[in-house]
Amino acid sequence: MTDVMARSLTPQERHIAELAAQGMSNKKIGERLAISHRTVGNHLHRVYAKLGVASRGGLRDALRVPSPGQRDDAVGSERIS
C-alpha cells in the first residue's frame, strides 16, 4: 500500500481493514471492536473505495497481509533475528 493510500484511511478503517484482510468476518470484527457488523460493513465499503479494491482478497493484497494459514516465509519475506 502506498503512503497516500495509508493516509487516506482513518485509524478505525485501517484496523477494520487489517482484521478483514486476516480473514475475520464482519460479525467477529464487530464483536471484537464492540460495534455492529453493519458498521463494520460500512467501514469496509469506504475502505474498498479508497483503496480501489472489490474484495477481501484485493484488500489483503493492498495491505500486503499473508493469506490465512500462510506463513510469512512462504511469501518471500526474510526474518533477521
Summary of the structure (lengths in Angstrom):
residues: 81
radius of gyration: 13.2
end to end distance: 25.5
largest distance: 41.5
contacts: 196
relative contact order: 0.16
helix: 64%
strand: 0%
